[in-house]
Amino acid sequence: MFIDEAEIFVKSGKGGDGMVHFHREKYVPRGGPDGGDGGHGADLILEVRPTLNTLLAFRHTTRYIAPDGKGGGSNNKSGKAGENLIVLVPPGTVVYDALTGDLLGDLTEAGQQLVVCKGGRGGRGSQHFATSRNQAPRTAERGEPGEEKRLRLELKLIADIGIIGVPNAGKSTLLSVLTNAKPKIAPYPFTTIEPNLGVAEVNADTTVVLADIPGLIEGASQGAGLGHDFLRHIQRTRVLIHLL
């Protein structure tokens, strides 16, 4: 199933708390503070995976929460940082803040990453708070909270050539002849209800990607039918083939 819009909740990890602790050894009855720092919370990162071509996964999983950092330990040991959570998206994914509408990123290249929520900083342990007047501080910092957002994801297919035209103009037939794609073909309008992609080999070293866009009706540019949903997929194409 082809899905080109989704909304998800994302949250980065909280930083671990710093520790209050004092050094203890058999012959050192009054050891100084040695409470370690908390680990940083994990970032939440979107990353482009070129083998993906739909946002379908986000219909099944809508919440992504990165792990927290661990608390500090004794003997000045720092807590373990949370492991960054990487969420895979297809190339052509545009990321918006769902509440403000702000554009956060446009992910087009394989391996491209976008940190959408930064993990919280770990709190400092008691080792940092000793002074000349206070050699035994019972003070440590709590870790900073993580960030959270609601994201709206919008997929704009990346193709070299877009095939457009009115319903039943033969767009899917042309795609099937030129490429390895197997779109549904039938002698009635609106057979194609979602974009299809195909790859055509120009020569031994060159291929082009073609996109068959569902049939457009009058007023599509003003949103008639599913005009805006379909038209977004030709925004990135370098060439348009208009079948009459």
C-alpha positions in Angstrom: 0.0 0.0 0.0 1.3 3.4 -0.9 1.0 6.0 1.9 2.4 9.5 1.4 1.3 11.3 4.6 1.6 10.4 8.2 1.7 12.0 11.7 3.9 10.7 14.5 4.9 11.5 18.1 8.6 11.6 18.8 10.5 12.1 22.0 14.2 12.1 22.9 15.8 10.6 26.0 16.1 12.3 29.4 19.6 12.8 30.7 20.6 10.6 33.6 20.8 12.1 37.2 24.2 12.9 38.7 25.1 11.0 41.9 25.8 12.2 45.4 28.5 9.8 46.8 31.7 10.0 48.9 34.8 8.0 48.4 35.2 5.1 50.8 38.3 3.1 51.6 39.4 1.2 54.6 42.0 3.7 55.7 40.3 6.8 54.2 37.5 7.6 56.6 36.7 11.0 55.2 37.0 10.6 51.4 35.9 13.4 49.2 32.9 13.5 46.8 33.1 11.0 43.9 29.6 11.0 42.6 29.6 10.6 38.8 27.7 12.4 36.1 24.6 11.1 34.5 24.7 9.9 30.8 23.2 12.0 28.1 19.7 11.1 26.8 19.5 9.6 23.3 18.7 11.8 20.2 15.9 10.9 18.0 17.0 10.9 14.3 15.3 10.5 11.0 17.5 8.8 8.4 16.8 8.2 4.6 16.7 4.6 3.5 16.8 4.4 -0.3 15.0 1.1 -0.5 11.8 2.6 1.1 9.2 4.3 -1.1 6.2 4.7 1.2 5.3 6.0 4.7 3.2 2.9 5.4 5.2 1.9 8.5 4.0 5.0 10.3 0.4 3.9 10.0 1.3 1.0 12.3 3.7 2.6 14.6 3.0 6.3 15.6 5.1 6.8 18.7 8.9 6.7 18.8 10.6 7.3 22.2 14.4 7.3 22.5 16.0 5.8 25.7 17.1 7.8 28.7 20.6 8.2 29.9 21.7 6.2 33.0 22.4 7.8 36.4 26.0 8.5 37.5 27.8 6.0 39.8 30.4 6.1 42.5 34.2 6.5 42.0 33.4 9.3 39.5 31.8 6.8 37.0 29.6 8.5 34.4 26.3 6.9 33.6 25.8 5.3 30.2 24.4 7.5 27.5 21.2 6.5 25.8 21.6 4.9 22.3 20.3 7.2 19.6 17.0 6.0 18.1 17.1 6.1 14.3 13.8 6.1 12.4 14.0 5.2 8.7 12.2 7.2 6.1 12.0 7.0 2.3 13.9 9.6 0.1 11.7 12.6 -0.6 10.3 12.8 2.9 9.5 16.4 4.0 9.2 16.9 7.8 7.0 19.5 9.4 6.3 20.4 13.1 2.6 19.3 13.2 1.7 22.0 15.8 3.4 25.0 14.3 3.6 24.0 10.6 7.3 24.9 10.6 9.5 23.0 8.0 12.1 21.0 9.9 13.8 19.3 7.0 13.6 17.9 3.4 15.3 14.5 3.2 16.3 13.5 -0.3 19.7 11.8 -0.2 20.5 8.2 0.9 21.9 8.2 4.4 20.9 11.8 5.1 20.0 12.4 8.8 17.9 14.9 10.6 18.0 15.2 14.4 14.4 16.1 15.3 14.7 15.8 19.1 17.9 16.4 21.0 18.5 14.2 24.0 18.7 15.9 27.5 22.1 16.6 29.0 23.2 14.4 31.9 23.3 16.0 35.4 26.6 16.6 37.1 27.6 14.5 40.0 28.8 15.7 43.5 32.4 15.6 42.4 31.8 18.9 40.7 30.5 20.8 43.7 33.3 20.6 46.2 34.7 24.0 47.3 37.3 25.3 49.8 34.4 26.0 52.2 32.4 22.8 51.4 34.5 19.7 51.0 31.6 17.3 51.4 28.8 18.6 49.1 25.5 16.7 49.1 24.6 18.2 45.8 24.1 16.8 42.3 22.1 17.8 39.3 19.1 16.1 37.8 19.3 15.2 34.1 17.7 17.5 31.6 14.4 16.3 30.1 14.3 15.2 26.5 12.4 17.1 23.7 9.1 15.9 22.3 7.3 16.8 19.1 4.4 15.8 16.8 5.7 15.5 13.3 3.8 15.6 10.0 5.6 13.6 7.3 4.9 14.2 3.7 6.4 12.1 0.9 7.2 13.7 -2.5 8.4 11.0 -4.8 11.8 11.5 -6.4 11.7 10.7 -10.1 13.5 11.9 -13.2 10.3 11.9 -15.4 6.7 12.4 -14.4 3.9 11.1 -16.6 0.7 13.2 -16.3 -2.6 13.4 -18.0 -6.3 13.0 -17.7 -7.8 9.7 -16.4 -7.5 6.8 -18.8 -5.0 8.6 -21.1 -2.6 5.6 -21.2 -0.1 6.7 -18.6 0.2 3.3 -16.9 0.5 1.5 -20.3 3.4 3.8 -21.2 5.1 3.2 -17.9 4.7 -0.6 -18.3 6.2 -0.4 -21.9 9.2 1.8 -20.9 10.1 0.2 -17.6 10.0 -2.9 -15.5 6.9 -1.7 -13.6 3.6 -3.7 -13.6 0.9 -1.1 -12.8 -2.8 -2.1 -12.9 -4.2 -1.4 -16.4 -7.9 -1.4 -17.3 -10.2 0.3 -19.8 -11.9 2.6 -17.3 -11.0 5.9 -15.7 -9.0 6.2 -12.4 -7.5 2.7 -12.7 -4.4 4.2 -11.1 -5.3 5.6 -7.6 -1.7 5.9 -6.3 1.6 6.8 -8.0 3.7 4.1 -9.6 7.4 4.1 -10.1 9.4 2.3 -12.8 13.1 2.3 -13.8 14.1 2.5 -17.5 17.6 1.6 -18.7 18.9 4.2 -21.1 22.3 2.5 -21.6 24.6 0.3 -19.7 25.6 3.1 -17.3 22.4 5.2 -17.2 18.9 4.6 -15.8 16.0 7.0 -15.2 13.1 6.7 -12.8 9.6 7.4 -14.2 6.5 8.2 -12.1 3.0 7.5 -13.3 0.8 10.1 -11.5 -2.9 9.3 -11.1 -5.3 11.0 -13.5 -5.8 14.7 -13.0 -9.2 16.4 -13.4 -10.1 20.0 -14.0 -9.3 22.1 -10.9 -6.7 19.7 -9.6 -4.3 22.6 -9.0 -6.9 24.1 -6.6 -7.2 20.8 -4.8 -10.2 19.3 -6.7 -10.4 15.6 -6.2 -7.0 14.5 -4.8 -5.2 17.2 -6.9 -2.8 18.4 -4.2 -2.0 14.9 -3.0 -1.1 13.8 -6.5 0.6 17.0 -7.7 3.2 17.0 -5.0 4.8 14.0 -6.6 5.7 15.9 -9.7 7.4 18.8 -7.9 10.8 17.1 -8.0 10.7 15.8 -11.5 13.1 17.2 -14.2 10.8 16.4 -17.1 7.1 16.0 -17.5 5.4 13.8 -20.2 1.9 15.0 -20.7 -0.3 12.4 -22.4 -3.4 13.7 -24.2 
